[in-house]
Amino acid sequence: MAAIDRFLIPLVAGEGSDLHLYAGRTPYMRIHGVISPVADEPALSSDDVFKLVEEIIPEENLEQLSNEWDTDCAYDIKGTARFRVNCFRDMSGFGTVLRVIPEQIPSFEDLNLPDIMRDFCMLSKGLVVITGPTGSGKSTTLAALIDYINQNRNEHIITIEDPIEFVHSPHKCVINQREVHRDTKSFACALRAALREDPDIVLVGEIRDLETMEIAIETAETGHLVFTTLHTNTASTTVERMIDKFPANRQNQIRSMLADTLKGVVAQTLCKKTEGGRIAAFEVMVVNTPVAALIREAKTHMLPSVMQTGKNAGMQTFSDELTRLAAKGIISAEDAYIKAVDKADIETKFQLAGLSLDFKKRAEIALRQARMQKTKDLLQMARDVLAGDPANTEALCSAAWFLSASPYPEIRDGKEALKLAEKACSLLRDKDPYALAVLGVAQAEYGSFRRALDATRRAAALYTQAGEPIKAAALNNRLAMFEQNKPYRDE
């Protein structure tokens, strides 16, 4: 048994997703989306981390780690799970993150996949894109799609991955799984070669460059079904992201190709379940005739509206799906709101569903308190410096700024701010533009707006003389406020 297994086996047993090992820190595990230190474990040195990964990664990856300072591979513990491994160096030394890949491929029902995705699996050709941020479960969704095809169609499937995560056993399909840097040099090389290998379905683990995207689109256009992933947040923005990868003089051509080949885009995000664990929420865009027309005519900004009215075609938005999950109590309303991309839209959906937004006010209060405490801490740091060095002009300016410009009235004190700012300017003989700018803000808080205007104008003049016109121009907003007898707030 490899030494690192003593962390990985409990990680899987506890339904965790990631193990983090870093030089100078204790091991961390992410369980149900929450990352926390492993109890009773000492901090690891860089050598400790290197020895742990050296034992499990192939020799070629070890060489890549030494030469390029990062590498990706897979590791398998029979009867437990498979792991995606990333090793790297940072400022402290070696580090690694291992992601759990279950041995059992989850089903459509396990993942809460929309029914329309079964239709995507039964297509004879076209491009289907799964999108979402890192760690949102895209690889797991792709594995479920390939497994469904494997159980229901007689086809030849080629997967191109970096590294291979889920391992598929042939059922009705013939499956070849190729790993980048082990079985092929790159995604683009493997995808180009796949066209000569009689595939029906091609899975491209990730589109990382223009060449891979271009070949993927061409592969779909020539009569193959292609599944791939991108790192975008919504289904509607994915189309523009794909088009923007191409030079401007080719974008109209790509729009036309996508209108013909793109069959669906599924965006996903992971949410915490109220009863524990996580569940994916999906946004689905089906490329029917109206959607294809909008893509071809460069009217992709209208796609969200079409998705709102396309429920009969299998489309759904994040707002609708997150609201549905919250209304059923599967996830909390607060988590649904946090995960929503369009906050205004989900607020409307919440009101229609009778869901409360009280948590939003609580969150705003908590955020205000956290920001105010941070300002208090910074102010105290400046005061601590002044306790040991009363003539420290940087600390004088910092304290004066917090006391006069803070948006929190509990912190502001114009009298003390003015005293500190005047002392800083005196020590700097009124020759420092930043100190004068702070003095202007302090005078405005104290109520001396004429003096605030004078100090700020002198600061702007000094910035101009120093060849910093941008900083000088930035003071114009303050001057306009002081002319209206309004103090400045650092919002």
Secondary structure, DSSP 8 states (H G I E B T S, - for coil): --TTHHHHHHHHHTTEEEEEEEBTS--EEEETTEEEE-TT---B-HHHHHHHHHTTS-HHHHHHHHHHSEEEEEEEETTTEEEEEEEEEETTEEEEEEEEE-SS---HHHHT--THHHHHHT-SSEEEEEE-STTSSHHHHHHHHHHHHHHH---EEEEEESS--S----SSSEEEEEEBTTTBS-HHHHHHHHTTS--SEEEES---SHHHHHHHHHHHHTT-EEEEEE--SSHHHHHHHHHHTS-GGGHHHHHHHHHHHEEEEEEEEEEEBTTSSEEEEEEEEE--HHHHHHHHTT-GGGHHHHHHT-GGGT-B-HHHHHHHHHHTTSB-HHHHHHH-S-HHHHHHHHHHHT---HHHHHHHHHHHHHHHHHHHHHHHHHHHHHHH-TT-HHHHHHHHHHHHH-S-TTT--HHHHHHHHHHHHHHTTT--HHHHHHHHHHHHHHT-HHHHHHHHHHHHHHHHHTT-HHHHHHTHHHHHHHHTT------
